């Protein structure tokens, strides 16, 4: 139940997903979208809609609405026909209708073909509109990015689990989200405060994460090439084979390096950037901003550098590969052993 005065996070997720659908050349009804925005009860969403409304109306004009209705009617009739066939065998409806059953089938076929044609018209028109209005698409994606940032900040402020809020997106280049799974027509993402912190950094980022996962590397892979990133994690992660290999791959692509430290001396998570310092204790899911005290930020940076010097550097052991004979030679040797007198 929504608390009075608070934005509805589920509705913000829905609106963000619909706006991204429009930016990905898929039809969205602007009037219905405006109704969903009013349900959010958020001033940030209202401001984003003021900027994005003209872009949505250009990319999804009213002339496509009737084609959308034809497509919806065809889909509904097809579902009706499937249900009719299923019940017809059980309740003998088909034999009772007689010739009307064939007429009904003809109507379903015509509407289904019309639905397919309507989808083709909508898809062609929206691709053309997206190419003609590239500035509008860019502006719309900028508004979507602001909504994602607002959503993540709200989740963090309410101390809620980000994994409860999944959002479907067609574009995978947004900051502040983590990809969880692929679905038809897009992918499911969850908000990430770490993604926002990294994306807001300009010169450098220092991360202490006792149990760094591939989620952190996924976020860092989207960071700017000019951003210098250092990660300290526990020596447990060094013993795994895939994590050091992933770090090595990222090191070759970005200004990134990783080192391993004793787990006993790593209690909390820290992210230090050129302007901010964030902390997440092991007992809480919320990130706290400690940037107000400039002196403590300098102390944290000095502590990080001390641990960095003591930590074990990232090393990749090359695997030894045994040279095997070609398949036909191995088969030939086996045949010789079998046929040997």
C-alpha positions as CSV (number, residue, x, y, z in Angstrom):
1,X,0.0,0.0,0.0
2,X,1.3,3.4,-1.0
3,X,2.2,5.8,1.9
4,X,0.5,9.2,1.5
5,X,3.0,11.7,0.1
6,X,5.3,9.1,-1.4
7,X,5.7,8.2,-5.1
8,X,4.4,4.9,-6.3
9,X,7.6,3.0,-7.3
10,X,5.8,0.3,-9.3
11,X,4.0,3.0,-11.4
12,X,7.4,4.7,-12.0
13,X,8.8,1.4,-13.2
14,X,5.9,1.0,-15.6
15,X,6.2,4.5,-17.0
16,X,9.9,4.2,-17.5
17,X,9.4,0.9,-19.3
18,X,6.7,2.4,-21.6
19,X,8.9,5.4,-22.4
20,X,11.8,3.2,-23.3
21,X,9.4,1.1,-25.5
22,X,8.6,4.3,-27.4
23,X,12.3,5.2,-27.8
24,X,12.8,1.7,-29.2
25,X,10.4,2.3,-32.1
26,X,7.4,0.5,-30.5
27,X,3.9,2.0,-30.3
28,X,2.7,3.5,-27.0
29,X,-0.6,5.3,-26.6
30,X,0.3,8.9,-25.3
31,X,-3.1,9.3,-23.6
32,X,-2.8,6.1,-21.6
33,X,0.8,6.9,-20.8
34,X,-0.3,10.3,-19.4
35,X,-2.8,8.5,-17.2
36,X,-0.1,6.2,-15.8
37,X,2.1,9.2,-15.1
38,X,-0.6,10.7,-12.9
39,X,-0.8,7.5,-10.8
40,X,2.9,7.9,-10.0
41,X,2.3,10.9,-7.7
42,X,5.9,12.1,-8.3
43,X,7.0,15.6,-9.2
44,X,10.2,14.2,-10.8
45,X,8.1,12.1,-13.1
46,X,5.9,15.0,-13.9
47,X,8.9,17.1,-14.8
48,X,10.3,14.3,-17.0
49,X,6.9,14.0,-18.8
50,X,6.9,17.8,-19.6
51,X,10.1,17.3,-21.5
52,X,9.3,13.9,-23.0
53,X,5.6,14.6,-24.0
54,X,6.4,16.2,-27.3
55,X,8.9,13.5,-28.2
56,X,6.4,10.8,-27.5
57,X,3.6,12.5,-29.5
58,X,6.0,12.8,-32.5
59,X,7.2,9.2,-32.3
60,X,3.7,7.8,-31.7
61,X,1.3,10.0,-33.6
62,X,-2.5,9.7,-33.4
63,X,-2.7,8.3,-36.9
64,X,-1.2,5.0,-35.7
65,X,-3.8,4.6,-33.0
66,X,-6.4,3.1,-35.4
67,X,-3.9,0.6,-36.7
68,X,-3.1,-0.4,-33.1
69,X,-6.8,-1.0,-32.5
70,X,-7.0,-3.3,-35.6
71,X,-4.0,-5.2,-34.3
72,X,-5.6,-5.6,-30.9
73,X,-9.0,-6.8,-32.3
74,X,-7.2,-9.4,-34.4
75,X,-5.2,-10.7,-31.4
76,X,-8.4,-10.9,-29.4
77,X,-10.3,-12.8,-32.1
78,X,-7.4,-15.2,-32.4
79,X,-7.5,-15.9,-28.7
80,X,-11.2,-16.4,-28.9
81,X,-10.8,-18.9,-31.7
82,X,-8.3,-20.9,-29.6
83,X,-10.7,-21.0,-26.7
84,X,-13.5,-21.9,-29.1
85,X,-11.6,-24.9,-30.5
86,X,-10.7,-26.1,-27.0
87,X,-14.3,-25.9,-25.7
88,X,-15.8,-27.0,-29.0
89,X,-14.3,-30.5,-28.6
90,X,-15.5,-30.8,-25.0
91,X,-19.0,-29.3,-25.3
92,X,-19.7,-30.2,-29.0
93,X,-20.3,-26.5,-29.8
94,X,-18.8,-26.8,-33.3
95,X,-21.3,-29.4,-34.4
96,X,-24.2,-27.3,-33.0
97,X,-23.2,-24.2,-34.9
98,X,-22.8,-26.0,-38.2
99,X,-22.1,-23.7,-41.1
100,X,-21.7,-20.7,-38.8
101,X,-18.5,-22.3,-37.5
102,X,-16.9,-21.9,-41.0
103,X,-18.1,-18.3,-41.2
104,X,-16.6,-17.6,-37.8
105,X,-13.3,-19.2,-39.0
106,X,-13.3,-16.9,-42.0
107,X,-13.8,-13.9,-39.8
108,X,-11.0,-14.9,-37.5
109,X,-8.6,-15.5,-40.5
110,X,-9.5,-12.1,-42.0
111,X,-8.9,-10.2,-38.7
112,X,-5.7,-12.1,-38.0
113,X,-4.3,-11.2,-41.5
114,X,-5.5,-7.6,-40.8
115,X,-3.7,-7.6,-37.4
116,X,-0.4,-8.8,-39.0
117,X,-0.7,-6.0,-41.7
118,X,-1.5,-3.4,-39.0
119,X,1.6,-4.5,-37.1
120,X,3.7,-4.1,-40.2
121,X,2.3,-0.6,-40.9
122,X,3.0,0.5,-37.3
123,X,6.5,-1.0,-37.3
124,X,7.5,0.6,-40.6
125,X,6.0,4.0,-39.7
126,X,7.7,4.1,-36.3
127,X,11.1,3.1,-37.7
128,X,10.8,5.9,-40.2
129,X,9.7,8.4,-37.5
130,X,12.7,7.4,-35.3
131,X,15.1,8.0,-38.1
132,X,13.6,11.3,-39.0
133,X,13.5,12.5,-35.3
134,X,16.8,11.3,-33.9
135,X,17.0,14.4,-31.6
136,X,13.6,13.5,-30.1
137,X,14.8,9.9,-29.4
138,X,18.0,11.2,-27.8
139,X,15.9,13.6,-25.6
140,X,13.5,10.8,-24.7
141,X,16.3,8.5,-23.6
142,X,17.8,11.3,-21.5
143,X,14.5,11.7,-19.7
144,X,14.4,7.9,-19.2
145,X,17.9,8.0,-17.6
146,X,16.8,10.8,-15.2
147,X,13.8,8.6,-14.2
148,X,16.1,5.6,-13.5
149,X,18.3,7.8,-11.3
150,X,15.2,9.1,-9.4
151,X,13.9,5.6,-9.0
152,X,17.2,4.3,-7.6
153,X,17.5,7.2,-5.2
154,X,14.0,6.6,-3.9
155,X,14.6,2.8,-3.4
156,X,17.8,3.6,-1.5
157,X,16.2,6.3,0.6
158,X,13.4,3.8,1.6
159,X,15.9,1.1,2.4
160,X,14.2,-1.4,0.1
161,X,15.6,-4.3,-1.8
162,X,16.3,-3.3,-5.4
163,X,15.8,-6.9,-6.6
164,X,12.1,-6.5,-5.9
165,X,11.8,-3.8,-8.6
166,X,12.4,-5.3,-12.0
167,X,12.1,-3.2,-15.1
168,X,11.8,-4.2,-18.7
169,X,14.0,-2.2,-21.1
170,X,14.9,-2.5,-24.8
171,X,18.0,-0.4,-24.6
172,X,20.8,-1.9,-22.5
173,X,23.0,1.2,-22.3
174,X,21.3,3.0,-19.4
175,X,23.3,3.7,-16.3
176,X,22.1,2.7,-12.8
177,X,20.6,-0.7,-13.8
178,X,21.8,-4.3,-13.7
179,X,20.8,-6.9,-16.3
180,X,19.2,-9.9,-14.7
181,X,17.7,-11.9,-17.6
182,X,16.6,-11.6,-21.3
183,X,13.0,-11.7,-22.2
184,X,11.1,-11.4,-25.5
185,X,11.5,-7.9,-26.8
186,X,14.0,-6.7,-24.3
187,X,15.6,-7.6,-21.0
188,X,14.8,-7.4,-17.3
189,X,16.9,-5.0,-15.2
190,X,17.1,-4.1,-11.5
191,X,18.1,-0.7,-10.1
192,X,21.6,-0.2,-8.8
193,X,22.9,2.6,-6.6
194,X,26.4,1.6,-7.4
195,X,25.8,2.2,-11.1
196,X,24.7,5.8,-10.3
197,X,27.7,6.4,-8.2
198,X,30.1,5.1,-10.8
199,X,28.4,7.0,-13.7
200,X,28.5,10.3,-11.7
201,X,32.3,10.0,-11.1
202,X,34.5,12.1,-13.4
203,X,38.2,11.2,-12.7
204,X,38.5,8.2,-10.4
205,X,36.6,5.6,-8.4
206,X,37.9,3.5,-5.5
207,X,35.8,0.5,-4.4
208,X,36.1,-1.8,-1.4
209,X,33.8,-4.8,-1.6
210,X,34.5,-7.9,0.5
211,X,32.3,-10.1,-1.8
212,X,32.6,-8.4,-5.1
213,X,30.4,-10.1,-7.7
214,X,30.0,-10.0,-11.4
215,X,27.3,-7.3,-10.9
216,X,30.1,-4.9,-10.0
217,X,32.1,-5.8,-13.1
218,X,29.0,-5.4,-15.2
219,X,28.6,-1.8,-13.9
220,X,32.3,-1.0,-14.3
221,X,32.2,-2.3,-17.9
222,X,29.8,0.6,-18.8
223,X,32.0,3.2,-17.2
224,X,33.9,5.8,-19.2
225,X,37.2,4.8,-20.7
226,X,38.9,7.8,-19.0
227,X,37.7,6.8,-15.5
228,X,40.4,5.3,-13.4
229,X,38.9,2.4,-11.3
230,X,40.5,0.4,-8.5
231,X,38.8,-2.5,-6.8
232,X,39.8,-4.2,-3.5
233,X,38.0,-7.4,-2.6
234,X,38.7,-10.5,-0.5
235,X,41.2,-13.2,-1.3
236,X,38.3,-15.6,-1.5
237,X,37.4,-14.1,-4.9
238,X,41.0,-14.7,-6.0
239,X,40.6,-18.5,-5.5
240,X,37.7,-18.6,-8.0
241,X,38.8,-19.0,-11.6
242,X,36.2,-16.9,-13.4
243,X,36.3,-13.7,-11.3
244,X,40.1,-13.0,-11.8
245,X,39.7,-13.8,-15.6
246,X,36.8,-11.4,-15.8
247,X,38.8,-8.7,-14.0
248,X,41.7,-9.3,-16.4
249,X,39.4,-8.9,-19.4
250,X,38.1,-5.6,-17.9
251,X,41.7,-4.5,-17.2
252,X,42.5,-4.8,-20.9
253,X,39.4,-2.8,-21.9
254,X,39.4,0.0,-19.3
255,X,41.5,1.9,-16.8
256,X,40.8,-0.8,-14.2
257,X,42.8,-2.8,-11.7
258,X,41.8,-5.2,-9.0
259,X,43.7,-6.5,-5.9
260,X,42.8,-9.0,-3.1
261,X,42.9,-8.4,0.7
262,X,42.3,-10.4,3.8
263,X,38.6,-10.8,4.5
264,X,38.9,-10.1,8.2
265,X,40.0,-6.5,7.5
266,X,37.2,-5.9,5.1
267,X,33.9,-5.4,6.9
268,X,31.9,-2.8,5.0
269,X,31.5,-1.7,1.4
270,X,33.0,1.7,0.4
271,X,32.9,3.6,-2.9
272,X,35.1,6.7,-3.1
273,X,35.0,9.0,-6.1
274,X,36.5,12.5,-6.8
275,X,33.5,14.2,-5.2
276,X,31.7,11.6,-3.0
277,X,32.2,8.8,-0.6
278,X,29.5,6.1,0.0
279,X,29.3,3.4,2.7
280,X,27.2,0.3,3.0
281,X,27.5,-1.6,6.2
282,X,27.2,-5.4,6.3
283,X,23.9,-5.3,8.2
284,X,22.1,-2.7,6.0
285,X,21.2,-2.5,2.3
286,X,21.1,1.3,2.2
287,X,24.1,3.3,1.0
288,X,25.0,6.3,3.1
289,X,26.6,9.4,1.7
290,X,29.5,10.6,3.9
291,X,30.7,13.3,1.5
292,X,29.8,16.2,3.8
293,X,32.9,15.7,6.0
294,X,35.9,16.5,3.7
295,X,38.4,15.4,6.4
296,X,36.9,11.9,6.7
297,X,37.0,11.6,2.9
298,X,40.7,12.3,2.9
299,X,41.2,9.7,5.7
300,X,39.2,7.1,3.8
301,X,41.3,7.7,0.7
302,X,44.6,7.4,2.7
303,X,43.3,4.1,4.2
304,X,42.4,2.8,0.8
305,X,45.9,3.6,-0.6
306,X,47.4,1.7,2.4
307,X,45.3,-1.4,1.8
308,X,46.0,-1.1,-2.0
309,X,49.8,-1.2,-1.3
310,X,49.4,-4.3,1.0
311,X,46.9,-6.1,-1.2
312,X,47.8,-9.0,-3.6
313,X,47.9,-7.9,-7.3
314,X,45.8,-9.6,-9.9
315,X,47.6,-12.5,-11.5
316,X,46.3,-14.8,-14.2
317,X,47.8,-18.3,-14.4
318,X,48.0,-19.6,-17.9
319,X,46.4,-23.0,-18.3
320,X,48.5,-25.8,-19.7
321,X,46.9,-27.2,-22.8
322,X,47.8,-30.8,-23.8
323,X,48.2,-31.3,-27.5
324,X,46.0,-34.0,-28.8
325,X,46.4,-35.8,-32.1
326,X,43.7,-35.2,-34.8
327,X,40.6,-37.3,-34.5
328,X,41.3,-39.4,-37.6
329,X,44.8,-40.4,-36.2
330,X,43.3,-41.5,-32.8
331,X,40.6,-43.6,-34.6
332,X,43.3,-45.1,-36.8
333,X,45.4,-46.1,-33.8
334,X,42.4,-47.7,-32.1
335,X,41.7,-49.7,-35.2
336,X,45.3,-50.9,-35.4
337,X,45.1,-52.2,-31.8
338,X,41.8,-53.9,-32.5
339,X,42.9,-55.5,-35.8
340,X,46.4,-56.3,-34.6
341,X,46.9,-60.1,-34.8
